[in-house]
């Protein structure tokens, strides 16, 4: 359905795109279908590479069967001498013809991938995140850039993520996506960036600011962005953006990098904010800048700029030790990297590398492992997504039975709908089980008389 664009927006865009033919191509792009990409969770896929089985979904199989094409500047990990890309174009029309709905698929629920605009993926790829970095994502919901950054970090190398969202309801969504993707080394905060700047002066080596903006790049996929647009809103957004980037610069460590991005075309929110950073923070240098235009490449509108702060990189030795792109499956949850912490009746596995967050509002730190019900300890859904179902110590701790189904097995979708399902024929006994799909965990169940009683969270169930 064609988008009706605000007249004042069109007048502004004519100034930015003075060539009549190019301007017409830009306008026509709003009548085209939005483009979405798919970003793979390499930590989960590489875990299956480590434990090969004809039933387990692998990187090569998923890329081939879904005909995924890497982005031009896709980030990658290297494992056992092989390069694995993260960011892909996906042909949703082709997938739908195959009966595959990426947003309603067991692999999505298992956290094997994140559906995201191809333009939005580009920002983090240009930030050069290393396995050992201390990363902050300051405007993080719903979590696309945070989960992308987390896949580039390694808990073994000391890397971690502070993922912040100011709006509490949006922070809840962010926390849910961090959980779905099985991220162990992250904390989700619900704070003002000014307060964070007081807590973390010159602390983070990588910072992401995907700033709240007027959303012009989203017009063809979000009618609300069109109706809410106004010149006054543009100015309000720009004022907010200046405050956020000023706080970000205060938090950035010497030698660290800051990525500023928006999904709008407004100069006031893009290049003017770039200039604001450079004029007010003399120790910041611009090292990369790009506009993503919907009439020039696949994707929605986006602006990206990357800055580096003067000073010595505090992690030169780590760079020599770990390299910039190595990755490996995380394997079993271990107490060397995580400490068990109890908050009221909930038991968490908290990364030892996380800074002290007392005094800040947070939704989660690390992994919610279990709930203490006095007479018994019940495992939590979050644990199943963070652990390895192949050899994890937590399997033995809770005496979990793994019940694996294929993505095409009707019982898989029945489980995701919250229904009781028959156990696999080779499974007997009773007690807690992990229901998995092609070698990747979906959630919890309880075995009783060859049936699995459903413990998949009600808020996540398919309709």
VOGU-3710 file (C-alpha; in Angstrom, 3 decimals, decimal comma):
1> xxxxxxxxxx> 0,000/0,000/0,000  1,532/3,362/-1,052  2,720/5,627/1,759  1,386/9,197/1,953  4,405/11,302/2,898  4,154/14,640/4,780  4,604/17,666/2,505  7,156/19,314/4,786  9,181/16,101/4,778  9,170/16,053/0,975
11> xxxxxxxxxx> 10,298/19,693/0,852  13,210/18,912/3,162  14,224/15,857/1,130  14,266/17,860/-2,123  16,987/19,996/-0,576  19,012/16,883/0,250  18,379/15,205/-3,127  18,334/18,049/-5,686  18,583/15,751/-8,726  14,949/15,231/-9,974
21> xxxxxxxxxx> 15,526/11,665/-11,204  17,194/10,547/-8,002  14,509/12,244/-5,916  11,814/10,366/-7,873  13,668/7,081/-7,318  13,817/7,882/-3,591  10,056/8,564/-3,455  9,238/5,416/-5,413  11,228/3,328/-2,932  8,480/4,004/-0,358
31> xxxxxxxxxx> 6,035/2,001/-2,498  8,264/-1,073/-2,371  8,025/-3,798/0,247  10,245/-3,342/3,321  13,424/-5,410/3,332  14,345/-7,515/6,347  17,516/-9,393/7,051  18,407/-12,322/9,246  21,355/-12,359/11,632  22,618/-15,728/12,806
41> xxxxxxxxxx> 23,482/-16,524/16,418  26,870/-18,080/15,770  27,436/-19,184/19,358  24,433/-21,523/19,197  25,163/-22,762/15,677  28,831/-23,389/16,441  27,790/-25,446/19,459  26,138/-27,865/17,029  29,291/-27,841/14,881  31,150/-29,041/17,978
51> xxxxxxxxxx> 28,623/-31,874/18,465  27,853/-33,093/14,921  24,740/-35,193/14,399  22,493/-35,757/11,405  19,631/-34,344/13,472  21,368/-31,104/14,502  20,854/-27,908/12,522  24,190/-26,541/11,308  25,390/-23,252/9,836  25,898/-24,718/6,342
61> xxxxxxxxxx> 22,535/-26,462/6,316  20,578/-23,395/7,427  22,347/-21,049/4,983  21,803/-23,475/2,094  18,187/-24,484/2,825  17,079/-20,891/3,412  19,174/-19,483/0,553  20,769/-16,835/2,787  23,152/-14,336/1,141  25,745/-12,506/3,309
71> xxxxxxxxxx> 25,684/-8,713/3,390  28,525/-7,036/1,538  30,235/-5,948/4,776  28,988/-8,820/6,932  30,890/-9,474/10,145  32,206/-12,967/10,687  33,783/-15,312/13,182  36,612/-17,748/12,511  36,400/-21,181/14,103  38,657/-24,119/13,267
81> xxxxxxxxxx> 40,009/-22,140/10,327  36,583/-21,578/8,741  34,839/-18,229/8,299  31,212/-17,946/9,487  29,192/-14,878/8,497  26,538/-13,325/10,751  24,437/-10,888/8,690  22,356/-12,048/5,716  19,726/-10,975/3,233  16,722/-13,277/3,247
91> xxxxxxxxxx> 14,175/-13,818/0,511  10,968/-13,916/2,549  8,796/-14,505/-0,516  10,821/-17,593/-1,415  10,769/-18,819/2,195  6,998/-18,352/2,417  6,560/-20,427/-0,746  8,502/-23,181/1,028  6,138/-22,862/3,966  8,823/-21,239/6,142
101> xxxxxxxxxx> 7,789/-18,253/8,271  11,009/-16,942/9,820  9,210/-14,941/12,529  7,127/-17,970/13,573  9,608/-20,797/13,411  11,132/-23,045/16,082  14,624/-21,812/15,172  13,533/-18,254/15,929  12,121/-19,278/19,297  15,339/-21,190/20,025
111> xxxxxxxxxx> 17,363/-18,023/19,440  19,222/-19,265/16,361  18,715/-15,928/14,646  17,383/-12,397/14,998  15,232/-10,771/12,301  16,494/-7,249/11,684  16,674/-4,607/8,995  19,774/-5,073/6,862  20,522/-1,366/7,248  20,459/-1,597/11,056
121> xxxxxxxxxx> 22,941/-4,493/11,051  25,568/-2,331/9,355  26,109/-0,011/12,325  27,549/-2,647/14,670  29,650/-4,273/11,932  31,562/-0,976/11,579  32,228/-0,665/15,330  34,957/-3,337/15,294  33,838/-5,112/18,475  36,447/-7,517/19,848
131> xxxxxxxxxx> 35,925/-10,589/22,090  37,245/-8,795/25,205  35,536/-5,394/24,849  33,415/-3,690/27,507  30,357/-2,713/25,466  27,441/-0,413/26,320  24,319/-0,091/24,170  22,583/2,992/25,558  19,237/2,985/23,671  19,005/-0,735/23,184
141> xxxxxxxxxx> 15,391/-1,922/22,802  14,234/-4,119/21,162  17,736/-5,580/21,153  18,910/-6,022/17,569  22,202/-4,190/17,974  22,746/-5,508/21,522  22,358/-9,160/20,552  24,551/-8,560/17,494  27,275/-7,070/19,690  26,947/-9,873/22,249
151> xxxxxxxxxx> 27,626/-12,511/19,594  30,977/-10,823/18,937  31,981/-10,923/22,613  33,503/-13,789/24,562  32,912/-14,375/28,247  36,137/-16,410/28,387  38,024/-13,350/27,091  36,363/-11,057/29,655  33,989/-9,339/27,245  30,559/-8,206/28,420
161> xxxxxxxxxx> 27,566/-6,069/27,457  25,599/-3,459/29,379  22,334/-3,099/27,476  20,278/-0,097/28,573  16,766/1,112/27,770  15,193/4,168/29,403  11,530/3,159/28,845  10,608/0,347/31,263  8,151/-1,453/28,947  10,731/-1,445/26,157
171> xxxxxxxxxx> 13,397/-2,661/28,585  11,194/-5,700/29,263  11,140/-6,498/25,520  14,909/-6,036/25,403  15,385/-8,424/28,319  13,214/-11,039/26,604  15,351/-10,922/23,445  18,589/-11,139/25,442  17,118/-14,243/27,070  15,910/-15,783/23,779
181> xxxxxxxxxx> 19,369/-15,458/22,235  20,946/-17,201/25,237  23,354/-14,386/26,134  25,305/-15,126/29,293  27,521/-12,050/29,667  24,994/-9,196/29,681  23,041/-6,990/32,052  19,837/-5,189/31,037  19,427/-1,777/32,674  16,541/0,698/32,800
191> xxxxxxxxxx> 18,349/3,976/33,400  18,907/7,532/32,249  22,202/7,908/30,366  23,187/10,820/32,618  23,162/8,535/35,638  25,133/5,892/33,741  27,765/8,520/32,880  28,203/9,223/36,597  28,660/5,507/37,335  30,954/4,674/34,409
201> xxxxxxxxxx> 33,345/7,560/33,612  35,650/6,618/30,685  34,862/2,935/31,270  33,479/1,316/28,104  35,732/0,478/25,162  32,808/0,301/22,698  29,539/2,254/22,900  26,444/2,026/20,699  23,985/4,927/20,497  21,114/3,974/18,202
211> xxxxxxxxxx> 19,341/7,186/19,101  15,583/7,770/19,382  14,776/9,736/16,228  12,038/11,005/13,915  12,034/7,658/12,095  11,895/8,818/8,481  13,754/5,720/7,342  10,941/3,570/8,760  8,061/5,291/6,914  7,390/2,435/4,489
221> xxxxxxxxxx> 7,081/-0,187/7,229  5,649/1,856/10,107  2,606/4,069/9,518  2,885/5,413/13,069  6,248/6,970/12,196  4,523/8,891/9,357  1,635/10,169/11,475  3,924/11,207/14,356  6,392/13,083/12,136  6,647/16,854/12,381
231> xxxxxxxxxx> 9,428/19,484/12,229  8,880/20,083/15,943  9,440/16,389/16,691  12,660/16,474/14,667  13,983/19,306/16,873  12,899/17,517/20,055  14,722/14,380/18,915  17,880/16,360/18,099  17,944/17,921/21,573  17,581/14,483/23,173
241> xxxxxxxxxx> 20,280/13,058/20,932  22,774/15,741/21,982  22,222/14,864/25,624  22,675/11,135/24,993  25,860/11,448/22,892  27,393/13,857/25,429  26,866/11,242/28,136  28,210/8,538/25,814  31,420/10,506/25,231  31,884/10,796/29,003
251> xxxxxxxxxx> 31,568/7,005/29,347  33,941/6,130/26,492  37,408/4,961/27,510  40,518/6,440/25,861  41,155/4,578/22,618  37,521/3,425/22,586  35,004/3,699/19,750  31,483/5,143/19,657  28,895/4,309/17,006  26,084/6,841/16,556
261> xxxxxxxxxx> 23,168/5,825/14,335  19,603/6,833/13,504  16,850/5,611/11,205  16,149/9,076/9,813  17,367/11,293/6,962  17,246/14,567/8,876  20,511/16,505/8,765  19,571/18,007/12,137  19,613/14,521/13,646  22,506/13,103/11,624
271> xxxxxxxxxx> 25,346/15,330/10,386  24,484/18,084/12,860  24,878/15,606/15,743  28,163/14,460/14,211  29,345/18,072/14,214  28,064/18,554/17,772  30,238/15,656/18,956  33,329/16,944/17,175  32,856/20,553/18,305  32,124/19,761/21,959
281> xxxxxxxxxx> 34,475/16,818/22,477  37,887/17,690/21,065  39,237/14,238/21,946  36,775/12,543/19,540  37,671/11,862/15,897  35,343/10,734/13,094  36,634/7,542/11,438  33,595/6,309/9,462  30,344/7,739/8,124  27,607/6,400/5,881
291> xxxxxxxxxx> 24,020/7,047/4,858  21,938/4,052/3,806  19,443/5,131/1,122  16,501/2,819/0,302  16,715/3,655/-3,422  20,429/2,771/-3,573  20,632/-0,485/-1,614  18,419/-3,088/0,009  17,130/-1,854/3,339  15,425/1,061/5,021
301> xxxxxxxxxx> 16,955/4,488/5,661  19,798/4,704/8,160  22,652/6,978/9,198  25,880/5,652/10,752  28,930/7,453/12,120  31,802/5,982/14,136  34,181/7,970/16,347  37,377/7,096/18,207  38,550/8,756/21,401  42,130/9,943/21,752
311> xxxxxxxxxx> 44,338/7,807/23,944  45,891/4,356/24,155  43,710/1,289/23,688  43,640/-0,428/27,109  43,328/-3,839/25,459  46,397/-4,023/23,204  47,647/-7,163/24,980  44,246/-8,845/24,668  44,193/-8,041/20,951  47,509/-9,862/20,527
321> xxxxxxxxxx> 46,218/-12,818/22,561  42,694/-13,287/21,198  42,626/-11,586/17,802  39,671/-9,536/16,624  37,310/-12,066/15,061  37,862/-15,466/16,659  34,831/-17,163/18,090  33,999/-20,489/19,634  30,998/-22,262/21,094  30,657/-21,361/24,756
331> xxxxxxxxxx> 30,117/-24,950/25,860  29,113/-25,845/29,390  28,193/-23,153/31,896  31,052/-23,013/34,406  31,697/-21,377/37,751  35,037/-20,028/36,538  33,217/-17,268/34,614  29,895/-17,095/36,508  28,984/-16,818/40,164  25,705/-17,977/41,663
341> xxxxxxxxxx> 23,783/-15,120/43,290  20,413/-15,204/45,011  17,983/-12,257/44,823  14,976/-12,968/47,039  13,785/-16,375/45,773  15,530/-16,220/42,390  18,934/-17,726/41,669  21,112/-16,069/39,023  24,369/-16,980/37,343  26,121/-13,621/37,136
351> xxxxxxxxxx> 29,261/-13,031/35,025  32,200/-12,260/37,275  33,424/-9,631/34,799  30,308/-7,453/35,181  30,866/-4,189/37,084  29,094/-3,393/40,344  25,546/-2,331/39,394  24,246/-1,521/42,866  22,342/1,745/42,795  21,140/1,205/39,210
361> xxxxxxxxxx> 17,782/-0,151/38,009  18,245/-3,401/36,149  15,982/-6,079/34,662  18,492/-8,901/34,518  22,154/-9,690/35,132  23,462/-12,834/33,502  21,231/-15,914/33,561  18,141/-16,539/35,666  18,921/-20,135/36,630  16,182/-21,213/39,032
371> xxxxxxxxxx> 13,589/-20,251/41,633  13,822/-21,395/45,245  10,359/-22,580/46,290  11,633/-23,546/49,792  10,910/-27,243/49,441  12,318/-27,523/45,937  14,400/-25,652/43,371  12,703/-25,223/39,980  14,790/-24,488/36,876  13,913/-21,422/34,776
381> xxxxxxxxxx> 13,311/-21,070/31,041  16,251/-18,652/30,773  18,689/-21,405/31,750  17,702/-23,657/28,839  18,567/-20,964/26,282  21,919/-20,106/27,859  23,284/-23,611/28,360  24,485/-26,263/25,952  22,108/-29,209/25,740  24,954/-31,445/24,552
391> xxxxxxxxxx> 27,285/-31,531/27,552  26,307/-28,864/30,050  26,913/-29,371/33,752  23,435/-27,973/34,409  21,966/-31,018/32,619  23,351/-33,189/35,405  22,576/-30,664/38,140  18,834/-30,813/37,398  18,952/-34,340/35,989  17,469/-33,019/32,741
401> xxxxxxxxxx> 16,401/-35,396/29,986  16,806/-33,928/26,500  13,781/-34,528/24,255  14,705/-33,509/20,711  12,263/-33,062/17,816  12,734/-31,928/14,229  11,486/-28,527/13,081  8,907/-30,265/10,876  7,554/-32,536/13,621  3,986/-31,437/14,559
411> xxxxxxxxxx> 4,883/-31,940/18,226  7,396/-29,071/17,993  4,721/-26,511/17,137  2,323/-28,095/19,616  4,920/-27,558/22,339  5,360/-23,910/21,317  1,573/-23,505/21,582  1,727/-24,659/25,204  0,209/-28,111/24,647  1,116/-31,417/26,258
421> xxxxxxxxxx> 2,998/-33,611/23,781  4,093/-37,270/23,558  7,712/-37,892/24,480  10,086/-39,314/21,846  9,835/-43,101/21,596  13,328/-43,668/22,996  12,674/-41,547/26,097  11,384/-42,988/29,360  11,407/-42,027/33,010  10,053/-38,924/34,685
431> xxxxxxxxxx> 11,159/-35,493/35,855  12,375/-32,295/34,238  13,275/-32,318/30,563  14,593/-29,855/28,015  12,523/-29,813/24,833  14,782/-29,056/21,870  14,527/-28,697/18,104  17,270/-30,057/15,849  19,804/-29,839/18,658  18,887/-26,405/20,063
441> xxxxxxxxxx> 16,852/-25,857/23,251  13,311/-24,445/23,159  12,319/-24,691/26,819  11,281/-26,866/29,748  8,837/-29,683/30,226  8,105/-32,450/32,711  8,069/-36,126/31,775  5,094/-38,063/33,148  3,968/-41,431/31,717  5,651/-40,880/28,321
451> xxxxxxxxxx> 4,028/-37,455/28,015  5,646/-34,044/28,348  3,734/-31,572/30,488  4,306/-28,132/29,043  6,343/-25,493/30,899  6,940/-23,151/27,974  6,313/-19,567/29,248  2,729/-18,463/28,607  3,778/-15,069/27,293  5,869/-16,684/24,538
461> xxx> 3,416/-19,287/23,284  2,183/-19,370/19,688  -1,462/-18,472/19,177
//
